């Protein structure tokens, strides 16, 4: 848990958010608890789903802002390294090269190199300054780049040539990540549409038909067509089927959110922040379709 909180805090700092991460997590947890109580009171899962989305926004929106900063850093780091390499090749020092990067427009990356420059001016060596940079930025690309540069620094090799090679490697890595997202757009759209619209629509239509027949059954209850006991048994069975199908739709929506991030980002953990939204949309489509079909049939 401490490891996740540490990473979460890193993302908040990157986004410029000074709020204690534990406070955000606690607030989200309280919202979920209140939403569970409301769902029990009203006898509907909708308040719980809304609470999940609210908690998701409280906890993960600041994290998402940090993710955007990381994406900007990953995008610009190859150009920044190439600029540092050019300065070194022209006879400049590493500190001078970092100062030029700070003065350039690399967005959040320039801000992070400002800290690197401060470390260098304080008397720290290159490996210490870059190590602190890597500890502040939880990016796999940054970690790999810094590791290679620090190893080259300790080996005493030509740093400018190493920086050029690392810059090209970083550019290719970022390009591959972007190409992966672009090539999986259709698969991602299929997951979104099928889990939040198509499947809930079909199940909702079935619910609407069930509601129509249950209304018809109530109209004939106590007659020779159906007895009250038979109607009660049918309604119980109908309730069980509807509950099962509702949870199936919600589970499918949550699973699709996780699969979406596996396809686009290569990891399932990021899907947690999208699952509540998928589930809420799927539930609203299901209920809306059921009400629409029932009204069309006169149920």
N, C-alpha and C positions, 0 to 999 in steps of 0.2 A: 504493500500500500504506500509506504514512504517513497518508493521508487517512482510510482505513478504520480504522487503529489509533487515530487521534485520536478519531474518532466512537465507537469501541468503548470507549475510555478514559472518554469523557464519560458513557456509559451506566453504566459500572462505578462512577464517582464518584456518580452519582445514586442508585444502589442502595446506596451506603455501603460498597462493596468497594474496599479499598486495594491489592489484588494487582496487580502489574505485568501488563498485558494481554499482553505478549509472552511471559510465563511460562505463561499459560493456553493461548495458541496453540501454544507449543512442547510443552506437555504433551499437548494433543490430537493434535498431529502424531506424537509418539512412540507414542501409543496406536494410531494408525492403522498405523504402520510395523510394530509388533509383531503387530497383527491380520492384516496381509498375510502375514507370515512364518508365522503359525499356519495360515492358510488354505492356503498352499502345502504345509505339512507334512501336514496332515490331508486335503488334497484336497477341501475343501468351502469354499464361500464364506461359510458361516454365521459363523465367527470374525471375518471381515472386516466383516460387517454389524453384529455386536455391537460390534466396535471402533469403527465409525462412530457408533453410538448413544452409546457411552461418551464419545467425543471430542466429540460434539455437546452432551452434557450439561455436560462440563467447560468448553467454550468458550461455549456459547450460553445456559446457564441463568443465569449472572450478567448477561448481556446482556438476557435476558428480564425479569429483576427491574428493570433500568433502564427497559425498555419499559413495565412496569406503573406506574412512577413517572411517566413521561411522560404516560401515559394519565390518571392522576390530576390532573396539572397542567393538561392540556388541558380536562378536565372542569370544573375549578374556576376557571379564569382569568377567565371572563366574570363570575362573581359577585364575584371579588376586584376587578376593574376597576370594576364598578358601585358597590362599596362605596367605593373611592377617589374616584370621581366625586361621590358623595353627600357625602363629607367635604369636598371642595373647594367644592362648592356651598353648604355651610353655613358657609364662611369659614375652614376649616382649611387648613393648608399641605400640600404634597405629602408631606413627611417625616412629618407627623402622620398622614396617611392611610395611608401604608405601615406605620407602627407599629401602626395598628389592624388591618391585614390580618395582620401578624405575630402579633398577639394572638388572632386568630380561628382557627377550626378549618378550615383549608383543606388539611390534610395536608402533603405534600411541598412544595406551593406556598408555604405559610407559611414553611417553612424557606428556600426560595429568596429570598423577600422579606426575610428576616432579613439576608441578604447585601446586598441592595439598600439596606436601612436602614443597615447598617454603612458602605457606600460614601458614602451621603448625609451621615452624621454625620462622616465623615472629610474632608468638604469637597468631594467630587466633585459635579458637576452631574447633573441628572436624566438627560440623554442618556448620560453616561458610565456611570452606575449601571445603567441599563436595558440598555445595550450589553453590559456584562459579564454581566448576567442572561441575555441572549440567547446569549452565547457559552458559557455553562454548560449551557444546556438545548437540546439538538438537536431541537427540535420545530418543524415548519413553521408551525404555528399561532402559536407564541410569536414566531418570527422575524417573521411578518407583523404581529402586534400591536405589537411593539416598534418596528418600522420606521415604522408609522403614527404612533405616539405621539411618537417622536423627531422626525419631520418636522413634526408639529404644534407641538412645543416650539420648534423652530428658527424656524417661521413666526410664532410669537408669538400664535397664536390662542387661543380659549378651551379650555383643556385639559380642563375638566370635561365640556363637550359632546362633545369628541372621544372621551374615555374612555367615555362612554355609548354612542356610536355603535360604537366598537370592541368594547365588551362585547357588544352585541347581535349584531354580525357574528361574533364568536368563538362566541357561543352557537349561532347558526345553522349555522356551519361544523361545530362538534362534533356537532350534532344530525344533520346530513347524513351525517357519517361513521358515526354509530351506526345511522342508518336504512339505510345501504348494507349494513352487516353483517347487519342484521335481515332485509332483503329478499333477501339471497343465501344464507340459511340452507339452503334446500332444494337449491340448486345445489351448495353446499359438502358437504352430506351425501351427495349423489349421487356426487361425486368421491371422497369418502372410502370409501364402501361399494364402489363399482365397482372402485377401484384396489387396495384392501387386502383385500377379501373376495371379491367376485363374480368378477372376472377370475382371481385366483389359485386360487379354488375350481374353476373350470372347467378351467384348465390342469392343476391338481393331479389332478383326476379323470381327465383324459386320460393323465397320467403313470401313474396307478394301473392303468389298462387296458393301457397299454404294458408295464408291469412284469409284468402277468399273462400277456400273450402271449409276452414274452421268456422267462418261466419255462416256459411250455408248449413254446417252441421248443427250449430246452435239454433238455427231457425227450425230444424226438424227434430230437435231434442224432445224426447217424451212422446214421440209419435211411433208408428209402426216401423219407420225407417231406421231410427237409431234411439237407443235408450240413454238416459242420463249417465248411467254407469259406463256405457261404451264411449260416450262423448268424453267423459272425464279421462278415461284411459287413453283415448286418442289425443287429447290435448296434452297429457303428460308426455306421451311419446313424441309429439310434435315439438314440445319445449326442449326435450333432450336433443333431438336432431338439430334444432335451430342453435342451441348452445354450442354443440359440437362444431357445426359448420362456421359459426361466428369466430370461435377460437382458432379454427383452421385458417380462416381468412387472415386473422391477425398474425398468426404464427408465420404464414406464408409471406406477409408483408414485411415482417421483421427479418426473416431469413433472406428475402430479396435485397433488403438494404445492406445486409452484411455481405452478400455475394457481389453486390454492386461495387463495394470498396475493394473486395478481393480482385475483381477483374480490372479495375482502374488503377488501384494503388498497390496491389500485391499483398495487402494485409487486411485481416477481418476486424481488427479492433476499432478502426475508424467508422465501421458501420453502426456502432452503438449510437452515435450522435444523429444518424438519419432514421433509425428504426422507429422512434416515437412518431415522427411526422408521417412516415409511410403507413403506420398502423392507424393513425387518426383519419387520414384521407381515405383509406380502405374502408374503415367503419362508416364514415359519413356516406360514401358511395353506396355501400351495402344497404344502410337504412333508408337512404333517399330513394334508391331503386325499388326497395320493398314497398315503400309507401306509394310510389308512383304506380307500380303495377297493380297493387291492391285497389287503388282508386279507379284505375282504368277498368278493372273487372267489377267494380261496384262493391268491393269488400270493405 
